[in-house]
């Protein structure tokens, strides 16, 4: 899997650091929530590139590691609320994988660059606010220190 994030320093030519964020989203909930935010004309930063998965159970921690090592400044994983998964237990599996992944990220000092949220299809406003918050948090952290260090 290769995640191409384009130019090295997106937005920096304008004078400020603009983070690149890769989002892994559930097709049925968060991706639909992002669509609702867009069709409702909710304003949020354009810093995230969303990757739609059928379910967050499909999320593999290597996706986040590769995104960070390939230059992403932040990663977020989002799906259906626990107990509301279209595939019954998918978000519980994802939650377990994310928790295990965080232990490795802490050792690398990157645990604060990966966020996870539960956003349903009807929560377009919550999606927009979440994107604003994630972008602000990653902006405050600055560029990914692992960018261009490995691989």
C-alpha positions as CSV (number, residue, x, y, z in Angstrom):
1,X,0.0,0.0,0.0
2,X,1.3,3.4,-0.9
3,X,-0.1,6.7,0.2
4,X,1.0,9.6,-2.0
5,X,0.6,12.9,-0.1
6,X,1.9,15.1,-2.9
7,X,4.3,18.0,-2.3
8,X,6.4,17.7,0.8
9,X,5.3,20.9,2.5
10,X,1.7,21.5,1.4
11,X,0.6,25.1,2.3
12,X,3.9,26.2,3.7
13,X,4.6,28.4,0.8
14,X,1.9,30.7,2.2
15,X,3.9,31.2,5.3
16,X,2.3,28.8,7.8
17,X,2.4,25.1,8.5
18,X,-0.6,23.2,7.1
19,X,-0.8,19.6,8.4
20,X,-1.5,16.7,6.1
21,X,-4.0,14.3,7.8
22,X,-5.0,10.9,6.5
23,X,-8.4,9.7,7.7
24,X,-9.6,6.1,7.6
25,X,-13.4,6.2,7.7
26,X,-16.3,3.7,7.8
27,X,-18.4,3.8,4.6
28,X,-21.7,3.7,6.5
29,X,-21.2,6.2,9.2
30,X,-18.2,8.6,9.2
31,X,-17.8,8.8,5.4
32,X,-21.6,9.5,5.2
33,X,-21.2,12.1,8.0
34,X,-18.5,13.8,6.0
35,X,-20.8,13.8,3.0
36,X,-23.5,15.3,5.2
37,X,-21.1,18.0,6.4
38,X,-20.3,18.9,2.8
39,X,-23.8,18.9,1.6
40,X,-24.9,21.0,4.6
41,X,-22.1,23.4,3.7
42,X,-20.4,23.1,7.1
43,X,-17.0,24.7,7.1
44,X,-14.0,22.7,8.1
45,X,-10.3,22.7,7.1
46,X,-9.4,20.8,3.8
47,X,-6.3,19.2,5.4
48,X,-7.6,15.6,5.5
49,X,-7.6,13.0,2.8
50,X,-10.3,10.5,3.6
51,X,-9.9,6.8,2.8
52,X,-13.2,5.0,2.8
53,X,-13.3,1.5,4.2
54,X,-16.4,-0.6,4.3
55,X,-15.9,-1.0,8.1
56,X,-13.3,0.1,10.6
57,X,-12.8,-3.6,11.3
58,X,-10.9,-3.5,8.0
59,X,-8.4,-1.0,9.5
60,X,-4.9,-2.4,9.8
61,X,-2.4,-0.5,12.1
62,X,0.1,-0.7,9.3
63,X,-2.0,1.7,7.4
64,X,-1.4,4.4,10.1
65,X,2.3,3.5,10.4
66,X,2.8,3.8,6.6
67,X,0.9,7.1,6.4
68,X,3.0,8.6,9.1
69,X,6.3,7.3,7.6
70,X,5.2,8.6,4.2
71,X,4.8,12.1,5.4
72,X,1.4,12.5,7.0
73,X,1.4,14.8,10.0
74,X,-1.6,13.1,11.6
75,X,-4.0,10.1,11.2
76,X,-7.5,9.7,12.3
77,X,-9.7,6.6,12.3
78,X,-13.4,6.9,12.6
79,X,-16.4,4.7,12.3
80,X,-19.9,3.8,13.7
81,X,-20.6,4.3,17.4
82,X,-19.9,1.1,19.4
83,X,-23.0,-1.2,19.2
84,X,-24.2,0.4,16.0
85,X,-21.9,-1.2,13.5
86,X,-23.4,-2.4,10.2
87,X,-21.3,-5.5,10.5
88,X,-22.2,-6.1,14.2
89,X,-18.8,-6.0,16.0
90,X,-16.5,-4.3,13.5
91,X,-15.9,-1.2,15.6
92,X,-15.0,-3.3,18.6
93,X,-12.3,-5.1,16.6
94,X,-11.0,-1.7,15.4
95,X,-11.0,-0.3,18.9
96,X,-8.8,-3.3,20.0
97,X,-6.4,-2.8,17.2
98,X,-6.2,0.9,17.8
99,X,-5.4,0.3,21.5
100,X,-2.6,-2.1,20.6
101,X,-1.3,0.3,18.0
102,X,-1.1,3.1,20.6
103,X,1.4,1.1,22.6
104,X,3.8,1.1,19.7
105,X,3.1,4.7,18.8
106,X,4.0,5.8,22.4
107,X,7.4,4.2,22.0
108,X,7.9,6.2,18.8
109,X,6.6,9.4,20.3
110,X,3.8,9.5,17.8
111,X,0.7,8.5,19.9
112,X,-0.6,12.1,19.9
113,X,-0.7,12.2,16.1
114,X,-3.3,9.4,15.8
115,X,-6.9,10.1,16.8
116,X,-9.9,7.9,16.8
117,X,-13.6,9.0,16.9
118,X,-17.0,7.5,16.5
119,X,-19.1,9.6,14.2
120,X,-22.5,8.4,12.8
121,X,-24.0,9.3,9.4
122,X,-26.3,11.9,10.9
123,X,-23.5,13.8,12.7
124,X,-22.2,16.1,10.0
125,X,-21.7,18.9,12.4
126,X,-19.7,16.7,14.7
127,X,-17.6,15.6,11.8
128,X,-16.8,19.3,10.8
129,X,-16.0,20.2,14.5
130,X,-13.8,17.1,14.8
131,X,-11.9,18.0,11.7
132,X,-11.3,21.5,13.0
133,X,-10.1,20.2,16.3
134,X,-7.8,17.6,14.8
135,X,-6.3,20.1,12.4
136,X,-5.7,22.6,15.3
137,X,-4.1,19.9,17.5
138,X,-1.8,18.7,14.7
139,X,-0.9,22.3,13.7
140,X,0.1,22.9,17.3
141,X,2.4,19.8,17.3
142,X,4.1,20.9,14.1
143,X,5.4,18.7,11.3
144,X,5.7,15.0,11.8
145,X,9.3,14.4,13.2
146,X,9.4,11.0,11.4
147,X,8.9,12.6,8.0
148,X,11.8,11.7,5.7
149,X,13.7,10.0,8.5
150,X,12.9,6.3,7.7
151,X,12.6,4.7,4.3
